[in-house]
Amino acid sequence: MNKFFYPASIVIYGVSDSPGNLASGILDNLERFSYKGNIYLLGGRGGAIRGRAISRNLNEIEETPDLAVFLIPSAGIPERLDECGKRGIRHVVIESGGFSEFDKRKETLEKEILRIARKRDMKIMGPNCLGTVNIENGLTLPFVPFHPEFTRRGSLSLASQSGGILHDILMLLSCENIGINKLISMGNKLMLNESDFLEYLISDPHTESMAFYLEDIRDGRRFCNLAAMTSKPIVVLKANRKPGTAEIAGFHTSALAGDEFLTDAILKQAGVHIAENMQDMVETLKIFMIPPVEGPGLAVIARSGGHAVLSADAVYKHGFRLAELSEDLFRMVEQKKKVDVIRSTNPVDLGDIFDLDFHGNILEKVLQEEGVDAVLFVHSYDFRSDGDATATLLDRINKISRTHAKPVVFCTISEKEQWFFMKDKAEFPVFSEADQALKALAASLAHRQRIKAGSAMGLKTGQRLIADISRTSGRTALMGPEESFSLLQSYTLPVADFALVRNFLDGKEAAVRLGFPLALKTAAPEVLHKTESAGVILGLNSYYALKQAFKNLKSPQYLLQKMAPPGYELIIGSKVDPSFGRVLLLGMGGIFTEALKDVAVSLMPVNEEGAMEMIRELRGATLLKGYRGKPASDLTALAQSMVKISLMLMEHPEIINLDINPLILFEEGAGCVIVDAKIEIGE
């Protein structure tokens, strides 16, 4: 991958001296950023531009360039690509558009490009992209204008599926005085995708944090594996989240709409921070520019009571707590108060203390407090009267924050003429209000806790064994109840006692063995939802009731089942996601799933620790742990059942959908039982 970022020489296809020639914009950027490598220009008409010769073909160039950049009509690319391959050029950026993002019939052209690339052992970036930018060596491959004044050097690298979004995020970063290291415009991801660039950036010593704008994820499992193995913060803005946006995104970069909930849940499991929009992405990235927060204890310093109240709300909203502060600190604050009308509490209300140098003294004292992991400093000021003092305070905050290795989250708002002056002066992030700032700080805390716990996901493909179930020759089929329950029982999963019967006489005989109360259900495999289809009769306590149930429920075959005692209903399911592969889902049953969508998801395989983490993610976990005098549920039994289900699914790849609904969970020590299960098999 290094040649895409550190080429010693570049050849640009498609350059001419015609006004508006796009490929010449690449040359403009390379010169503007003082790229020191050799630059060769190729164009069918030859000539020259700004003192540089334009060759008509590759044979006129003596050196074999490290990198070729194409900005020519798409139809001509296969021939030029093969030409590069024969010459020994192994890295190519295709910036041209007009591929499958424009017309699905262009997929034949893309296949030909891939065929040539594989034959010649070449790596291709794009098409329909802006290429790469490396601030370290001046490499700037976009054909649209980029300017050094908007690209301060730093340690953040950014990859985007959209060139326009890449540019706009870069502008937002420049407004926040955040330096960048590498920029990547991936385009259609014909060969190289987000996982390839993530793997490279993880290994890049100059990249300390990463951001991705993605419209689809080609290999979600690989992306998550890589993300889980690094301690570098990764922020992802995922678009194309709703079915209604799929057509728009497909026209743009051939992306397919994904499952919003599943994508977010699995990326978070891998330690990725999810951004809701571009501004949220930038706010989250800002927090990783200051020391990490080690714990939830916060001190708040504010210059007004209103700011103190709003800040305290934000502290608890985002999972922090107000730390206990010492009497020594409050005595120090009281020395400068003119009127003693404000209580000595955390938040620390500075009230009528206008000495900004003393504000710095207070901050330094607060950072020394034992229970303080971070400080939220909300500063109100008038630049006309104390602008210079505020600038001095900013310098001091930056120094003492790094000295104490604790983050100071600085919030302020000023008049517009001074706003950007103040941001440029600050060598650390500045936020405009407390809620936004502490949302970002919560991401820092979550990241730090994950790193300290050493919680790499360690995702594995798992051993995949072929089950002794008839193959379906490209079709899918639902397993019958007896087949489904027998498979579950073979993994020692607790299944409610059952019998498959044809009529009342069979049912009466089975009832002797099962015992009342009983449930009678249709066993027709095509009935997916028995309750909604009036295919279930519950609470049968006598042979007479059983006989009446057979009269009322018409079915070619019946499932007679022992009624389970009351408990919490849960759903355990699985699906094969096109991006992430096989996933396991856990949800609270009944109204909790339908109305509240209380669901946790994980990649598989799942071990007992991972199962417990999924249980804790449920909002209903509060009920399961015991609530208002009710006993705690048997969470260990639930977790162990989830592990067995995970193993079963990994060993039976022909199971493409699973729905255990419900699993009834009893109180601690009493276990759980599976009441119903649907299993779909296919190739």
C-alpha positions, -999 to +999 in steps of 0.1 A: +000+000+000+029+024+005+032+033-031-003+049-030+011+073-003+049+074-008+055+071-046+089+084-058+074+091-092+039+095-108+025+094-143-008+112-149-030+100-178-053+125-195-034+158-193-038+185-220-033+222-222-070+228-229-088+251-205-107+232-180-088+199-184-094+180-152-062+160-152-041+191-151-058+199-118-038+169-103-006+186-114-018+219-099-023+202-065+011+184-066+029+217-073+008+236-048+018+211-021+054+210-032+055+173-041+092+164-046+089+132-067+091+130-105+059+139-123+052+126-158+023+138-180+005+117-207-020+130-232-030+120-267-022+154-282+012+159-265+024+195-261+033+211-228+017+227-198+035+252-174+069+242-187+063+204-184+062+182-215+031+161-221+041+127-236+019+109-261+026+074-248+043+056-219+072+045-241+084+082-242+091+080-204+124+064-195+116+058-158+090+033-147+068+053-124+057+040-090+021+051-095-002+058-124-033+081-122-060+078-148-084+106-156-095+095-191-128+081-206-136+048-189-137+028-222-100+035-228-088+023-193-084-014-200-059-008-228-039+018-208-040-004-177-025-034-196+001-010-209+011+000-174+011-036-163+035-046-191+058-017-181+059-028-145+037-002-129+019-021-101-002+007-085-030+026-103-055+052-092-086+054-115-102+088-109-125+085-139-162+080-134-187+063-157-187+028-143-213+008-125-222+038-103-236+053-135-248+023-154-250-014-143-241-024-178-206-011-171-200-040-148-185-059-178-159-031-181-151-034-144-146-072-147-122-066-176-102-041-155-100-066-126-089-094-150-060-073-163-051-061-128-049-097-115-030-109-145-004-082-141-003-083-103-016-047-100-034-029-072-062-005-082-077+023-062-112+036-073-126+041-099-147+072-095-125+087-067-101+115-059-071+093-049-049+100-019-034+129-001-003+126+021+006+158+039+040+145+049+054+145+013+030+168-005+013+139-025-021+154-035-039+134-062-074+150-063-083+168-096-103+193-076-084+222-060-069+215-025-050+242-006-022+239+020-039+266+043-068+242+048-047+211+055-026+216+086-004+186+093-015+164+121-020+128+131-056+121+119-062+102+087-095+102+069-110+078+043-142+084+024-163+067-002-173+101-015-149+127-027-173+155-020-178+144+016-141+140+020-136+176+010-164+189+033-151+170+063-117+184+056-131+220+056-148+213+090-116+199+104-097+230+092-123+252+110-115+233+142-077+236+137-074+198+135-044+186+115-045+157+091-020+132+079-035+112+051-067+115+031-082+086+010-110+089-015-120+052-022-147+057-048-164+025-061-139+002-042-135-021-072-104-038-057-093-019-026-119-013+000-122+003+035-107-028+052-075-025+031-071+011+040-080+005+077-053-022+078-027+002+063-036+031+086-034+009+117+002+001+107+010+037+097+032+052+125+021+087+115-016+080+120-029+082+156-067+083+149-089+075+119-122+085+104-143+068+077-173+079+057-189+047+043-220+040+023-216+003+024-191-021+040-178-048+017-164-072+043-178-062+077-162-091+095-127-082+083-133-045+091-144-053+126-116-078+132-091-051+123-108-024+143-109-046+174-072-053+172-060-017+173-059+009+201-062+038+177-096+055+178-118+049+147-148+071+140-173+060+113-200+080+097-223+054+079-247+067+053-272+049+031-289+037+063-326+037+053-341+016+024-353+049+008-317+061+002-305+029-015-314+041-050-295+074-045-265+057-030-264+031-057-263+057-085-235+074-066-210+046-057-229+014-063-236+009-026-264-013-013-285-003+017-276-022+049-292-029+082-288+002+103-292-013+137-270-044+129-242-023+114-241+002+144-243-026+170-215-047+155-192-017+148-196-006+184-188-041+195-155-038+176-147-005+194-157+018+166-173+052+174-204+059+154-210+094+142-246+106+134-235+133+109-204+152+097-205+177+126-208+148+151-179+131+135-157+162+139-168+167+175-159+131+183-125+134+166-117+166+185-118+147+218-091+124+208-067+154+203-064+158+241-053+133+269-077+104+274-101+104+303-093+075+328-126+075+347-160+090+352-152+116+379-157+151+365-152+186+379-171+214+363-159+250+364-183+276+351-187+314+352-224+315+356-251+295+375-270+287+343-239+271+327-233+252+359-268+237+359-267+228+322-233+213+327-244+192+356-273+178+335-249+169+308-225+151+333-251+126+343-267+123+309-235+111+293-226+086+321-202+107+343-205+118+379-196+150+397-165+143+418-162+152+455-139+183+458-118+192+489-125+220+513-090+234+505-102+240+469-133+259+481-113+280+505-090+290+476-120+300+455-135+321+484-104+342+487-113+360+455-151+362+458-164+397+463-199+387+475-204+353+492-237+343+477-227+311+458-225+277+475-192+258+475-201+228+454-192+210+422-199+225+397-176+253+408-194+286+401-168+313+397-195+340+399-179+374+404-143+363+401-130+381+370-093+374+373-086+350+345-051+342+357-067+331+390-091+309+369-060+291+357-049+286+393-083+271+402-081+248+372-047+236+382-058+229+418-089+210+405-068+188+383-048+178+414-079+166+432-079+129+438-113+120+424-112+142+393-105+124+360-114+153+338-125+190+340-153+206+320-144+244+319-172+266+306-158+301+299-179+332+292-161+363+283-160+396+263-131+397+239-132+434+238-122+437+275-104+404+283-095+388+249-058+389+256-063+374+291-084+346+275-057+339+250-032+336+278-056+313+297-059+290+266-022+286+265-020+278+301-049+252+299-031+234+271+001+231+292-014+221+325-038+196+309-008+177+294+012+181+326-014+164+347-024+139+318-060+147+324-083+162+297-097+197+301-128+201+279-130+238+272-163+253+262-169+289+251-188+312+227-175+345+215-185+372+191-180+361+155-150+384+147-130+367+174-143+332+172-118+318+147-089+339+161-095+322+194-098+287+178-065+293+159-049+304+192-059+272+210-036+243+206-064+220+217-101+215+208-127+241+217-164+232+221-193+255+220-215+239+247-214+213+275-237+187+262-219+183+229-185+183+247-194+156+272-210+134+245-175+135+228-158+129+262-180+098+267-165+084+235-130+090+249-140+072+282-155+042+264-124+040+242-100+041+272-120+015+292-119-008+262-081-004+258-075-009+295-097-041+295-077-054+265-110-064+249-101-073+214-130-092+199-108-120+186-135-128+159-129-161+142-146-179+113-151-210+135-151-246+124-179-251+098-192-287+097-219-299+073-250-310+091-268-343+083-297-324+068-309-327+032-294-300+009-319-278-007-304-273-042-304-235-041-338-232-025-346-225+011-369-247+033-382-246+068-374-275+091-403-292+108-409-288+145-396-323+154-365-318+133-358-284+148-363-294+184-342-326+179-313-305+165-316-281+195-317-311+220-286-326+204-267-295+217-282-301+252-304-271+248-335-271+271-365-277+250-400-280+264-413-316+263-433-322+231-450-348+210-459-347+173-495-361+169-521-365+141-554-364+161-570-364+195-564-401+201-527-396+195-528-365+217-546-382+245-519-409+246-491-383+245-508-363+273-503-392+297-466-389+292-464-351+291-488-342+318-511-312+320-512-283+315-506-285+277-504-263+246-517-275+212-501-259+182-502-264+144-471-283+132-475-271+096-439-258+088-452-231+064-470-214+094-443-189+105-462-171+132-485-196+150-501-171+174-510-146+147-524-174+126-546-187+154-524-218+154-520-220+192-543-230+220-528-226+255-536-237+290-553-271+283-559-287+318-580-318+309-587-344+283-620-327+276-603-293+269-578-312+248-605-328+227-622-294+222-589-279+211-585-305+184-620-297+171-612-259+170-577-261+155-575-276+120-541-288+109-526-317+091-503-323+120-501-311+156-475-302+182-485-310+217-463-294+242-459-292+280-468-257+292-438-239+307-441-220+340-442-182+339-409-163+334-394-136+312-398-143+275-367-138+253-359-142+216-327-156+203-322-154+165-296-155+138-293-143+103-265-142+076-258-105+069-243-099+035-215-077+050-208-091+084-217-128+079-235-148+106-247-128+136-266-137+168-294-116+181-309-115+216-341-096+224-367-092+251-398-110+240-434-098+236-439-061+236-403-054+245-392-066+210-420-052+189-427-019+207-393-011+223-370-029+199-349-040+228-323-061+209-286-068+212-265-082+184-230-099+181-208-115+155-203-152+160-190-173+175-201-160+210-185-172+242-200-170+276-184-136+284-197-122+251-232-136+258-232-119+292-222-086+275-252-090+251-275-096+280-262-064+298-268-044+266-305-050+268-326-023+284-346-051+299-315-063+317-327-043+347-357-066+350-337-097+345-313-088+373-342-085+398-364-054+401-386-041+429-386-073+450-387-097+421-360-124+421-331-122+397-333-145+366-309-173+357-286-152+335-259-179+336-284-205+320-293-179+294-257-172+285-248-209+283-278-215+260-266-187+238-231-202+235-246-236+226-268-219+199-237-201+186-218-234+184-247-251+166-250-223+140-212-223+133-212-260+128-243-259+106-237-234+078-268-245+060-289-228+087-295-194+072-322-182+096-330-191+132-358-178+154-361-191+189-393-174+202-398-176+230-371-189+253-386-186+288-361-176+315-368-186+351-354-172+384-318-178+394-310-215+396-341-227+377-327-224+342-347-217+311-367-235+284-372-232+246-408-232+237-408-226+200-382-225+172-381-219+135-351-229+115-346-222+078-320-240+058-305-234+024-272-235+004 
